[in-house]
Amino acid sequence: MKYIYLFLCYFLGFTFIYTGIQKYIHFDNFMNSLFNYSVIPKEFVYYISYPIIFMEIWLGLGMLFQKSRNYSLYGLILLLFIFTILIAYEYLSGNNFSCGCGLLFSNDKINLIHIMQNLFLIFIIIIIFFNNKRYVSQIS
């Protein structure tokens, strides 16, 4: 069970490192995607884009180390919760544009599969969070 726990931690960490790097490499696409969200004020898009990328990479790196894992879990669940709500809102509003999320399991357009992907990642975070104390002493 300890190895499943570590696999989930590393999977989550590398997932967010990967998506953060993808957003940085394809920064123009990411900015265009943020402009498409109807609830994000257009004048703030530039100011929030770099912090989002930085947070994804930083929190992903934090998942790789036991001492920073709890903080990363809180940050990642907050990011996923916010963006899942945004994506669900746009999906239910009938908008079909590139979400800019650096998706792993679905295409680049906002769709139900993307919402389910985010809920799956939230589920992984919850599993890690509730097992974190159990495995800290075994891993250290």
N, CA, C and O atoms as a GROMACS GRO file, in nm:
protein
  560
    1MET      N    1   0.082  -0.120   0.000
    1MET     CA    2   0.000   0.000   0.000
    1MET      C    3   0.087   0.126   0.000
    1MET      O    4   0.050   0.229  -0.058
    2LYS      N    5   0.203   0.116   0.066
    2LYS     CA    6   0.294   0.231   0.071
    2LYS      C    7   0.339   0.270  -0.070
    2LYS      O    8   0.355   0.388  -0.100
    3TYR      N    9   0.359   0.171  -0.155
    3TYR     CA   10   0.405   0.199  -0.292
    3TYR      C   11   0.295   0.260  -0.378
    3TYR      O   12   0.323   0.341  -0.467
    4ILE      N   13   0.172   0.223  -0.352
    4ILE     CA   14   0.060   0.287  -0.422
    4ILE      C   15   0.051   0.433  -0.380
    4ILE      O   16   0.030   0.522  -0.462
    5TYR      N   17   0.066   0.457  -0.250
    5TYR     CA   18   0.065   0.593  -0.198
    5TYR      C   19   0.175   0.678  -0.265
    5TYR      O   20   0.149   0.789  -0.311
    6LEU      N   21   0.296   0.625  -0.270
    6LEU     CA   22   0.407   0.699  -0.334
    6LEU      C   23   0.381   0.719  -0.482
    6LEU      O   24   0.410   0.826  -0.536
    7PHE      N   25   0.328   0.617  -0.549
    7PHE     CA   26   0.296   0.631  -0.691
    7PHE      C   27   0.196   0.744  -0.713
    7PHE      O   28   0.214   0.824  -0.804
    8LEU      N   29   0.092   0.751  -0.631
    8LEU     CA   30  -0.008   0.857  -0.646
    8LEU      C   31   0.052   0.994  -0.620
    8LEU      O   32   0.019   1.091  -0.689
    9CYS      N   33   0.141   1.004  -0.521
    9CYS     CA   34   0.208   1.132  -0.492
    9CYS      C   35   0.292   1.177  -0.612
    9CYS      O   36   0.285   1.292  -0.655
   10TYR      N   37   0.371   1.085  -0.665
   10TYR     CA   38   0.457   1.119  -0.778
   10TYR      C   39   0.376   1.144  -0.905
   10TYR      O   40   0.408   1.233  -0.984
   11PHE      N   41   0.271   1.065  -0.926
   11PHE     CA   42   0.184   1.086  -1.041
   11PHE      C   43   0.125   1.225  -1.038
   11PHE      O   44   0.127   1.297  -1.138
   12LEU      N   45   0.072   1.264  -0.923
   12LEU     CA   46   0.012   1.396  -0.909
   12LEU      C   47   0.118   1.505  -0.926
   12LEU      O   48   0.093   1.605  -0.994
   13GLY      N   49   0.234   1.487  -0.866
   13GLY     CA   50   0.341   1.586  -0.878
   13GLY      C   51   0.384   1.605  -1.022
   13GLY      O   52   0.391   1.718  -1.071
   14PHE      N   53   0.414   1.495  -1.090
   14PHE     CA   54   0.460   1.506  -1.229
   14PHE      C   55   0.350   1.555  -1.322
   14PHE      O   56   0.378   1.621  -1.422
   15THR      N   57   0.224   1.524  -1.291
   15THR     CA   58   0.112   1.575  -1.371
   15THR      C   59   0.110   1.727  -1.369
   15THR      O   60   0.096   1.790  -1.474
   16PHE      N   61   0.124   1.785  -1.251
   16PHE     CA   62   0.118   1.931  -1.242
   16PHE      C   63   0.246   1.998  -1.290
   16PHE      O   64   0.241   2.109  -1.344
   17ILE      N   65   0.359   1.934  -1.273
   17ILE     CA   66   0.482   1.987  -1.330
   17ILE      C   67   0.469   1.990  -1.482
   17ILE      O   68   0.503   2.090  -1.546
   18TYR      N   69   0.420   1.881  -1.539
   18TYR     CA   70   0.402   1.871  -1.684
   18TYR      C   71   0.306   1.978  -1.736
   18TYR      O   72   0.336   2.048  -1.833
   19THR      N   73   0.189   1.992  -1.672
   19THR     CA   74   0.091   2.089  -1.722
   19THR      C   75   0.142   2.233  -1.706
   19THR      O   76   0.116   2.318  -1.791
   20GLY      N   77   0.216   2.260  -1.597
   20GLY     CA   78   0.273   2.393  -1.580
   20GLY      C   79   0.376   2.426  -1.688
   20GLY      O   80   0.379   2.536  -1.741
   21ILE      N   81   0.460   2.328  -1.720
   21ILE     CA   82   0.561   2.348  -1.825
   21ILE      C   83   0.492   2.365  -1.960
   21ILE      O   84   0.534   2.448  -2.041
   22GLN      N   85   0.388   2.286  -1.985
   22GLN     CA   86   0.315   2.300  -2.112
   22GLN      C   87   0.254   2.440  -2.126
   22GLN      O   88   0.255   2.497  -2.235
   23LYS      N   89   0.201   2.492  -2.018
   23LYS     CA   90   0.145   2.627  -2.022
   23LYS      C   91   0.252   2.732  -2.049
   23LYS      O   92   0.229   2.829  -2.121
   24TYR      N   93   0.370   2.711  -1.992
   24TYR     CA   94   0.480   2.805  -2.015
   24TYR      C   95   0.530   2.797  -2.159
   24TYR      O   96   0.553   2.900  -2.223
   25ILE      N   97   0.545   2.676  -2.210
   25ILE     CA   98   0.592   2.658  -2.348
   25ILE      C   99   0.492   2.714  -2.448
   25ILE      O  100   0.530   2.777  -2.547
   26HIS      N  101   0.365   2.692  -2.422
   26HIS     CA  102   0.258   2.739  -2.512
   26HIS      C  103   0.184   2.855  -2.446
   26HIS      O  104   0.061   2.856  -2.436
   27PHE      N  105   0.262   2.954  -2.402
   27PHE     CA  106   0.207   3.064  -2.323
   27PHE      C  107   0.098   3.141  -2.398
   27PHE      O  108  -0.004   3.176  -2.339
   28ASP      N  109   0.118   3.168  -2.527
   28ASP     CA  110   0.016   3.242  -2.603
   28ASP      C  111  -0.116   3.166  -2.607
   28ASP      O  112  -0.223   3.227  -2.593
   29ASN      N  113  -0.110   3.035  -2.625
   29ASN     CA  114  -0.233   2.955  -2.625
   29ASN      C  115  -0.300   2.959  -2.488
   29ASN      O  116  -0.422   2.969  -2.477
   30PHE      N  117  -0.219   2.951  -2.384
   30PHE     CA  118  -0.273   2.956  -2.248
   30PHE      C  119  -0.341   3.090  -2.222
   30PHE      O  120  -0.450   3.095  -2.166
   31MET      N  121  -0.277   3.200  -2.264
   31MET     CA  122  -0.337   3.334  -2.247
   31MET      C  123  -0.468   3.344  -2.324
   31MET      O  124  -0.567   3.395  -2.271
   32ASN      N  125  -0.469   3.297  -2.447
   32ASN     CA  126  -0.593   3.301  -2.527
   32ASN      C  127  -0.704   3.222  -2.461
   32ASN      O  128  -0.820   3.263  -2.463
   33SER      N  129  -0.669   3.109  -2.402
   33SER     CA  130  -0.769   3.028  -2.332
   33SER      C  131  -0.826   3.103  -2.212
   33SER      O  132  -0.947   3.103  -2.190
   34LEU      N  133  -0.739   3.167  -2.135
   34LEU     CA  134  -0.786   3.243  -2.019
   34LEU      C  135  -0.879   3.357  -2.061
   34LEU      O  136  -0.975   3.388  -1.991
   35PHE      N  137  -0.849   3.420  -2.174
   35PHE     CA  138  -0.935   3.528  -2.225
   35PHE      C  139  -1.075   3.477  -2.257
   35PHE      O  140  -1.171   3.554  -2.250
   36ASN      N  141  -1.088   3.350  -2.293
   36ASN     CA  142  -1.218   3.294  -2.329
   36ASN      C  143  -1.310   3.267  -2.211
   36ASN      O  144  -1.432   3.256  -2.229
   37TYR      N  145  -1.255   3.256  -2.090
   37TYR     CA  146  -1.339   3.230  -1.974
   37TYR      C  147  -1.422   3.355  -1.945
   37TYR      O  148  -1.367   3.463  -1.925
   38SER      N  149  -1.553   3.338  -1.942
   38SER     CA  150  -1.641   3.453  -1.928
   38SER      C  151  -1.639   3.513  -1.787
   38SER      O  152  -1.676   3.629  -1.770
   39VAL      N  153  -1.597   3.438  -1.688
   39VAL     CA  154  -1.598   3.489  -1.550
   39VAL      C  155  -1.466   3.552  -1.507
   39VAL      O  156  -1.459   3.611  -1.399
   40ILE      N  157  -1.362   3.540  -1.589
   40ILE     CA  158  -1.233   3.602  -1.557
   40ILE      C  159  -1.226   3.738  -1.624
   40ILE      O  160  -1.233   3.746  -1.747
   41PRO      N  161  -1.213   3.846  -1.547
   41PRO     CA  162  -1.202   3.978  -1.608
   41PRO      C  163  -1.080   3.985  -1.701
   41PRO      O  164  -0.970   3.944  -1.664
   42LYS      N  165  -1.101   4.036  -1.819
   42LYS     CA  166  -0.997   4.037  -1.923
   42LYS      C  167  -0.872   4.115  -1.879
   42LYS      O  168  -0.761   4.080  -1.917
   43GLU      N  169  -0.891   4.220  -1.799
   43GLU     CA  170  -0.776   4.300  -1.758
   43GLU      C  171  -0.687   4.228  -1.656
   43GLU      O  172  -0.575   4.272  -1.632
   44PHE      N  173  -0.735   4.118  -1.598
   44PHE     CA  174  -0.655   4.042  -1.500
   44PHE      C  175  -0.586   3.921  -1.558
   44PHE      O  176  -0.502   3.859  -1.491
   45VAL      N  177  -0.618   3.885  -1.681
   45VAL     CA  178  -0.566   3.761  -1.739
   45VAL      C  179  -0.413   3.758  -1.739
   45VAL      O  180  -0.354   3.658  -1.699
   46TYR      N  181  -0.350   3.865  -1.781
   46TYR     CA  182  -0.205   3.866  -1.786
   46TYR      C  183  -0.145   3.852  -1.647
   46TYR      O  184  -0.044   3.784  -1.629
   47TYR      N  185  -0.208   3.916  -1.548
   47TYR     CA  186  -0.152   3.917  -1.413
   47TYR      C  187  -0.171   3.784  -1.339
   47TYR      O  188  -0.097   3.755  -1.245
   48ILE      N  189  -0.267   3.704  -1.381
   48ILE     CA  190  -0.287   3.576  -1.313
   48ILE      C  191  -0.222   3.459  -1.387
   48ILE      O  192  -0.207   3.351  -1.331
   49SER      N  193  -0.182   3.480  -1.512
   49SER     CA  194  -0.130   3.369  -1.592
   49SER      C  195   0.004   3.316  -1.538
   49SER      O  196   0.019   3.195  -1.521
   50TYR      N  197   0.098   3.403  -1.511
   50TYR     CA  198   0.227   3.356  -1.460
   50TYR      C  199   0.215   3.294  -1.320
   50TYR      O  200   0.276   3.190  -1.295
   51PRO      N  201   0.138   3.355  -1.228
   51PRO     CA  202   0.122   3.288  -1.097
   51PRO      C  203   0.059   3.149  -1.106
   51PRO      O  204   0.094   3.060  -1.029
   52ILE      N  205  -0.034   3.130  -1.199
   52ILE     CA  206  -0.094   2.997  -1.216
   52ILE      C  207   0.012   2.897  -1.260
   52ILE      O  208   0.021   2.788  -1.205
   53ILE      N  209   0.092   2.934  -1.358
   53ILE     CA  210   0.198   2.845  -1.407
   53ILE      C  211   0.297   2.816  -1.294
   53ILE      O  212   0.334   2.700  -1.272
   54PHE      N  213   0.341   2.920  -1.224
   54PHE     CA  214   0.436   2.903  -1.115
   54PHE      C  215   0.379   2.812  -1.007
   54PHE      O  216   0.448   2.723  -0.957
   55MET      N  217   0.253   2.834  -0.970
   55MET     CA  218   0.192   2.752  -0.864
   55MET      C  219   0.181   2.607  -0.906
   55MET      O  220   0.206   2.518  -0.824
   56GLU      N  221   0.145   2.580  -1.030
   56GLU     CA  222   0.134   2.441  -1.074
   56GLU      C  223   0.269   2.370  -1.065
   56GLU      O  224   0.277   2.258  -1.013
   57ILE      N  225   0.372   2.433  -1.115
   57ILE     CA  226   0.504   2.371  -1.111
   57ILE      C  227   0.553   2.358  -0.967
   57ILE      O  228   0.603   2.253  -0.928
   58TRP      N  229   0.539   2.464  -0.888
   58TRP     CA  230   0.586   2.463  -0.750
   58TRP      C  231   0.512   2.359  -0.665
   58TRP      O  232   0.574   2.284  -0.590
   59LEU      N  233   0.379   2.355  -0.677
   59LEU     CA  234   0.301   2.259  -0.600
   59LEU      C  235   0.328   2.116  -0.648
   59LEU      O  236   0.329   2.023  -0.568
   60GLY      N  237   0.349   2.099  -0.778
   60GLY     CA  238   0.386   1.968  -0.831
   60GLY      C  239   0.518   1.921  -0.775
   60GLY      O  240   0.532   1.805  -0.736
   61LEU      N  241   0.616   2.010  -0.770
   61LEU     CA  242   0.745   1.976  -0.709
   61LEU      C  243   0.728   1.942  -0.561
   61LEU      O  244   0.794   1.852  -0.509
   62GLY      N  245   0.641   2.014  -0.494
   62GLY     CA  246   0.617   1.989  -0.353
   62GLY      C  247   0.561   1.851  -0.326
   62GLY      O  248   0.582   1.795  -0.218
   63MET      N  249   0.491   1.794  -0.423
   63MET     CA  250   0.437   1.659  -0.405
   63MET      C  251   0.546   1.553  -0.407
   63MET      O  252   0.523   1.440  -0.362
   64LEU      N  253   0.662   1.586  -0.456
   64LEU     CA  254   0.771   1.489  -0.466
   64LEU      C  255   0.847   1.474  -0.334
   64LEU      O  256   0.925   1.380  -0.320
   65PHE      N  257   0.824   1.564  -0.239
   65PHE     CA  258   0.897   1.564  -0.113
   65PHE      C  259   0.800   1.556   0.004
   65PHE      O  260   0.703   1.632   0.010
   66GLN      N  261   0.826   1.467   0.095
   66GLN     CA  262   0.736   1.442   0.207
   66GLN      C  263   0.713   1.566   0.293
   66GLN      O  264   0.601   1.590   0.338
   67LYS      N  265   0.816   1.643   0.317
   67LYS     CA  266   0.803   1.759   0.407
   67LYS      C  267   0.712   1.868   0.352
   67LYS      O  268   0.653   1.944   0.429
   68SER      N  269   0.699   1.877   0.220
   68SER     CA  270   0.615   1.981   0.160
   68SER      C  271   0.484   1.927   0.106
   68SER      O  272   0.404   2.002   0.049
   69ARG      N  273   0.460   1.800   0.121
   69ARG     CA  274   0.345   1.735   0.058
   69ARG      C  275   0.211   1.789   0.109
   69ARG      O  276   0.121   1.812   0.029
   70ASN      N  277   0.197   1.810   0.240
   70ASN     CA  278   0.069   1.860   0.292
   70ASN      C  279   0.034   1.996   0.234
   70ASN      O  280  -0.080   2.019   0.193
   71TYR      N  281   0.132   2.087   0.230
   71TYR     CA  282   0.106   2.219   0.174
   71TYR      C  283   0.067   2.210   0.027
   71TYR      O  284  -0.022   2.281  -0.020
   72SER      N  285   0.135   2.124  -0.045
   72SER     CA  286   0.104   2.106  -0.187
   72SER      C  287  -0.036   2.049  -0.206
   72SER      O  288  -0.108   2.090  -0.298
   73LEU      N  289  -0.075   1.956  -0.121
   73LEU     CA  290  -0.209   1.899  -0.131
   73LEU      C  291  -0.316   2.006  -0.115
   73LEU      O  292  -0.414   2.008  -0.190
   74TYR      N  293  -0.299   2.094  -0.018
   74TYR     CA  294  -0.395   2.203   0.003
   74TYR      C  295  -0.400   2.294  -0.120
   74TYR      O  296  -0.508   2.332  -0.167
   75GLY      N  297  -0.284   2.330  -0.171
   75GLY     CA  298  -0.279   2.419  -0.287
   75GLY      C  299  -0.337   2.355  -0.412
   75GLY      O  300  -0.410   2.420  -0.487
   76LEU      N  301  -0.306   2.228  -0.434
   76LEU     CA  302  -0.356   2.160  -0.554
   76LEU      C  303  -0.506   2.140  -0.550
   76LEU      O  304  -0.574   2.155  -0.652
   77ILE      N  305  -0.559   2.105  -0.434
   77ILE     CA  306  -0.704   2.086  -0.427
   77ILE      C  307  -0.776   2.219  -0.447
   77ILE      O  308  -0.884   2.223  -0.505
   78LEU      N  309  -0.717   2.327  -0.398
   78LEU     CA  310  -0.776   2.459  -0.420
   78LEU      C  311  -0.775   2.495  -0.569
   78LEU      O  312  -0.878   2.537  -0.624
   79LEU      N  313  -0.660   2.478  -0.635
   79LEU     CA  314  -0.653   2.506  -0.779
   79LEU      C  315  -0.752   2.421  -0.858
   79LEU      O  316  -0.825   2.472  -0.944
   80LEU      N  317  -0.754   2.292  -0.829
   80LEU     CA  318  -0.845   2.203  -0.903
   80LEU      C  319  -0.990   2.237  -0.877
   80LEU      O  320  -1.072   2.233  -0.968
   81PHE      N  321  -1.023   2.269  -0.754
   81PHE     CA  322  -1.160   2.305  -0.721
   81PHE      C  323  -1.204   2.429  -0.798
   81PHE      O  324  -1.312   2.431  -0.857
   82ILE      N  325  -1.120   2.531  -0.797
   82ILE     CA  326  -1.154   2.657  -0.868
   82ILE      C  327  -1.168   2.632  -1.018
   82ILE      O  328  -1.267   2.674  -1.078
   83PHE      N  329  -1.071   2.564  -1.077
   83PHE     CA  330  -1.077   2.544  -1.222
   83PHE      C  331  -1.184   2.444  -1.264
   83PHE      O  332  -1.237   2.455  -1.374
   84THR      N  333  -1.217   2.349  -1.179
   84THR     CA  334  -1.327   2.258  -1.211
   84THR      C  335  -1.459   2.332  -1.214
   84THR      O  336  -1.543   2.308  -1.300
   85ILE      N  337  -1.477   2.423  -1.119
   85ILE     CA  338  -1.599   2.505  -1.118
   85ILE      C  339  -1.604   2.594  -1.243
   85ILE      O  340  -1.709   2.605  -1.307
   86LEU      N  341  -1.491   2.657  -1.277
   86LEU     CA  342  -1.488   2.742  -1.397
   86LEU      C  343  -1.520   2.661  -1.523
   86LEU      O  344  -1.600   2.704  -1.606
   87ILE      N  345  -1.457   2.546  -1.536
   87ILE     CA  346  -1.478   2.463  -1.654
   87ILE      C  347  -1.622   2.412  -1.660
   87ILE      O  348  -1.683   2.412  -1.767
   88ALA      N  349  -1.676   2.370  -1.546
   88ALA     CA  350  -1.814   2.323  -1.542
   88ALA      C  351  -1.911   2.435  -1.580
   88ALA      O  352  -2.008   2.412  -1.653
   89TYR      N  353  -1.885   2.555  -1.531
   89TYR     CA  354  -1.970   2.670  -1.565
   89TYR      C  355  -1.968   2.696  -1.715
   89TYR      O  356  -2.073   2.712  -1.777
   90GLU      N  357  -1.850   2.699  -1.773
   90GLU     CA  358  -1.839   2.724  -1.917
   90GLU      C  359  -1.902   2.611  -1.998
   90GLU      O  360  -1.967   2.635  -2.100
   91TYR      N  361  -1.884   2.488  -1.953
   91TYR     CA  362  -1.943   2.373  -2.020
   91TYR      C  363  -2.095   2.381  -2.017
   91TYR      O  364  -2.161   2.363  -2.120
   92LEU      N  365  -2.151   2.409  -1.899
   92LEU     CA  366  -2.296   2.418  -1.886
   92LEU      C  367  -2.353   2.539  -1.959
   92LEU      O  368  -2.470   2.540  -1.995
   93SER      N  369  -2.270   2.642  -1.981
   93SER     CA  370  -2.312   2.760  -2.057
   93SER      C  371  -2.307   2.735  -2.208
   93SER      O  372  -2.351   2.819  -2.286
   94GLY      N  373  -2.255   2.620  -2.248
   94GLY     CA  374  -2.249   2.586  -2.389
   94GLY      C  375  -2.125   2.637  -2.460
   94GLY      O  376  -2.117   2.631  -2.583
   95ASN      N  377  -2.029   2.687  -2.386
   95ASN     CA  378  -1.906   2.737  -2.448
   95ASN      C  379  -1.816   2.620  -2.482
   95ASN      O  380  -1.804   2.524  -2.405
   96ASN      N  381  -1.751   2.628  -2.598
   96ASN     CA  382  -1.664   2.520  -2.643
   96ASN      C  383  -1.534   2.580  -2.695
   96ASN      O  384  -1.520   2.604  -2.814
   97PHE      N  385  -1.442   2.605  -2.605
   97PHE     CA  386  -1.313   2.660  -2.642
   97PHE      C  387  -1.203   2.582  -2.573
   97PHE      O  388  -1.229   2.500  -2.485
   98SER      N  389  -1.082   2.607  -2.612
   98SER     CA  390  -0.968   2.540  -2.551
   98SER      C  391  -0.957   2.584  -2.406
   98SER      O  392  -0.955   2.703  -2.376
   99CYS      N  393  -0.950   2.487  -2.316
   99CYS     CA  394  -0.946   2.521  -2.173
   99CYS      C  395  -0.809   2.571  -2.131
   99CYS      O  396  -0.798   2.641  -2.031
  100GLY      N  397  -0.704   2.536  -2.204
  100GLY     CA  398  -0.569   2.580  -2.171
  100GLY      C  399  -0.509   2.508  -2.052
  100GLY      O  400  -0.418   2.561  -1.987
  101CYS      N  401  -0.558   2.391  -2.022
  101CYS     CA  402  -0.516   2.322  -1.900
  101CYS      C  403  -0.402   2.224  -1.920
  101CYS      O  404  -0.353   2.168  -1.821
  102GLY      N  405  -0.358   2.200  -2.040
  102GLY     CA  406  -0.253   2.100  -2.062
  102GLY      C  407  -0.304   1.961  -2.028
  102GLY      O  408  -0.245   1.890  -1.947
  103LEU      N  409  -0.413   1.924  -2.089
  103LEU     CA  410  -0.485   1.802  -2.054
  103LEU      C  411  -0.406   1.675  -2.076
  103LEU      O  412  -0.319   1.668  -2.162
  104LEU      N  413  -0.438   1.576  -1.996
  104LEU     CA  414  -0.375   1.446  -2.008
  104LEU      C  415  -0.467   1.344  -2.074
  104LEU      O  416  -0.422   1.268  -2.161
  105PHE      N  417  -0.595   1.341  -2.035
  105PHE     CA  418  -0.682   1.231  -2.073
  105PHE      C  419  -0.794   1.270  -2.170
  105PHE      O  420  -0.873   1.184  -2.208
  106SER      N  421  -0.803   1.393  -2.209
  106SER     CA  422  -0.909   1.434  -2.300
  106SER      C  423  -0.854   1.534  -2.399
  106SER      O  424  -0.740   1.579  -2.388
  107ASN      N  425  -0.937   1.569  -2.497
  107ASN     CA  426  -0.888   1.666  -2.595
  107ASN      C  427  -0.883   1.804  -2.532
  107ASN      O  428  -0.915   1.820  -2.414
  108ASP      N  429  -0.843   1.902  -2.608
  108ASP     CA  430  -0.815   2.035  -2.552
  108ASP      C  431  -0.938   2.123  -2.536
  108ASP      O  432  -0.926   2.235  -2.488
  109LYS      N  433  -1.056   2.077  -2.576
  109LYS     CA  434  -1.178   2.156  -2.563
  109LYS      C  435  -1.247   2.125  -2.431
  109LYS      O  436  -1.236   2.014  -2.378
  110ILE      N  437  -1.317   2.223  -2.379
  110ILE     CA  438  -1.394   2.201  -2.256
  110ILE      C  439  -1.502   2.097  -2.286
  110ILE      O  440  -1.580   2.112  -2.380
  111ASN      N  441  -1.504   1.992  -2.205
  111ASN     CA  442  -1.605   1.888  -2.221
  111ASN      C  443  -1.625   1.816  -2.088
  111ASN      O  444  -1.556   1.844  -1.989
  112LEU      N  445  -1.719   1.723  -2.088
  112LEU     CA  446  -1.752   1.649  -1.966
  112LEU      C  447  -1.635   1.561  -1.922
  112LEU      O  448  -1.614   1.542  -1.802
  113ILE      N  449  -1.561   1.507  -2.016
  113ILE     CA  450  -1.446   1.422  -1.982
  113ILE      C  451  -1.343   1.503  -1.903
  113ILE      O  452  -1.280   1.451  -1.810
  114HIS      N  453  -1.325   1.629  -1.941
  114HIS     CA  454  -1.229   1.713  -1.869
  114HIS      C  455  -1.274   1.738  -1.725
  114HIS      O  456  -1.192   1.737  -1.633
  115ILE      N  457  -1.403   1.759  -1.705
  115ILE     CA  458  -1.455   1.778  -1.570
  115ILE      C  459  -1.433   1.650  -1.489
  115ILE      O  460  -1.392   1.657  -1.372
  116MET      N  461  -1.459   1.536  -1.549
  116MET     CA  462  -1.438   1.408  -1.481
  116MET      C  463  -1.290   1.386  -1.450
  116MET      O  464  -1.256   1.332  -1.345
  117GLN      N  465  -1.202   1.429  -1.541
  117GLN     CA  466  -1.058   1.419  -1.516
  117GLN      C  467  -1.019   1.498  -1.393
  117GLN      O  468  -0.945   1.449  -1.308
  118ASN      N  469  -1.069   1.621  -1.382
  118ASN     CA  470  -1.038   1.704  -1.265
  118ASN      C  471  -1.094   1.642  -1.137
  118ASN      O  472  -1.028   1.644  -1.033
  119LEU      N  473  -1.215   1.586  -1.144
  119LEU     CA  474  -1.273   1.521  -1.027
  119LEU      C  475  -1.191   1.398  -0.987
  119LEU      O  476  -1.177   1.368  -0.868
  120PHE      N  477  -1.137   1.327  -1.085
  120PHE     CA  478  -1.049   1.213  -1.058
  120PHE      C  479  -0.922   1.260  -0.986
  120PHE      O  480  -0.878   1.196  -0.891
  121LEU      N  481  -0.864   1.370  -1.032
  121LEU     CA  482  -0.744   1.424  -0.966
  121LEU      C  483  -0.775   1.471  -0.824
  121LEU      O  484  -0.693   1.454  -0.734
  122ILE      N  485  -0.893   1.530  -0.803
  122ILE     CA  486  -0.934   1.568  -0.668
  122ILE      C  487  -0.948   1.444  -0.580
  122ILE      O  488  -0.908   1.445  -0.464
  123PHE      N  489  -1.003   1.337  -0.636
  123PHE     CA  490  -1.016   1.211  -0.563
  123PHE      C  491  -0.878   1.157  -0.522
  123PHE      O  492  -0.862   1.110  -0.410
  124ILE      N  493  -0.781   1.164  -0.612
  124ILE     CA  494  -0.645   1.121  -0.579
  124ILE      C  495  -0.588   1.205  -0.464
  124ILE      O  496  -0.524   1.151  -0.374
  125ILE      N  497  -0.611   1.336  -0.468
  125ILE     CA  498  -0.564   1.423  -0.361
  125ILE      C  499  -0.625   1.382  -0.227
  125ILE      O  500  -0.556   1.378  -0.126
  126ILE      N  501  -0.754   1.352  -0.227
  126ILE     CA  502  -0.821   1.311  -0.104
  126ILE      C  503  -0.763   1.180  -0.051
  126ILE      O  504  -0.740   1.166   0.069
  127ILE      N  505  -0.737   1.085  -0.141
  127ILE     CA  506  -0.676   0.958  -0.100
  127ILE      C  507  -0.540   0.983  -0.038
  127ILE      O  508  -0.508   0.929   0.068
  128ILE      N  509  -0.458   1.065  -0.103
  128ILE     CA  510  -0.324   1.095  -0.050
  128ILE      C  511  -0.336   1.165   0.085
  128ILE      O  512  -0.265   1.131   0.180
  129PHE      N  513  -0.425   1.263   0.093
  129PHE     CA  514  -0.438   1.341   0.215
  129PHE      C  515  -0.473   1.252   0.335
  129PHE      O  516  -0.414   1.265   0.442
  130PHE      N  517  -0.569   1.161   0.317
  130PHE     CA  518  -0.612   1.077   0.429
  130PHE      C  519  -0.514   0.965   0.461
  130PHE      O  520  -0.524   0.903   0.566
  131ASN      N  521  -0.421   0.938   0.372
  131ASN     CA  522  -0.320   0.835   0.398
  131ASN      C  523  -0.183   0.895   0.429
  131ASN      O  524  -0.089   0.822   0.458
  132ASN      N  525  -0.172   1.026   0.422
  132ASN     CA  526  -0.043   1.092   0.438
  132ASN      C  527   0.020   1.064   0.575
  132ASN      O  528   0.138   1.029   0.582
  133LYS      N  529  -0.055   1.079   0.681
  133LYS     CA  530   0.001   1.058   0.815
  133LYS      C  531   0.042   0.913   0.837
  133LYS      O  532   0.140   0.885   0.907
  134ARG      N  533  -0.032   0.822   0.778
  134ARG     CA  534  -0.003   0.680   0.795
  134ARG      C  535   0.133   0.642   0.738
  134ARG      O  536   0.204   0.559   0.795
  135TYR      N  537   0.171   0.702   0.623
  135TYR     CA  538   0.292   0.661   0.554
  135TYR      C  539   0.412   0.751   0.578
  135TYR      O  540   0.522   0.718   0.535
  136VAL      N  541   0.393   0.863   0.645
  136VAL     CA  542   0.506   0.954   0.670
  136VAL      C  543   0.613   0.883   0.750
  136VAL      O  544   0.731   0.892   0.715
  137SER      N  545   0.576   0.814   0.856
  137SER     CA  546   0.676   0.749   0.940
  137SER      C  547   0.741   0.630   0.869
  137SER      O  548   0.858   0.600   0.896
  138GLN      N  549   0.669   0.563   0.780
  138GLN     CA  550   0.724   0.449   0.707
  138GLN      C  551   0.824   0.491   0.601
  138GLN      O  552   0.919   0.418   0.572
  139ILE      N  553   0.802   0.609   0.541
  139ILE     CA  554   0.886   0.655   0.431
  139ILE      C  555   1.010   0.726   0.483
  139ILE      O  556   1.118   0.713   0.425
  140SER      N  557   0.996   0.801   0.591
  140SER     CA  558   1.107   0.882   0.643
  140SER      C  559   1.220   0.798   0.694
  140SER      O  560   1.321   0.851   0.741
   0.00000   0.00000   0.00000
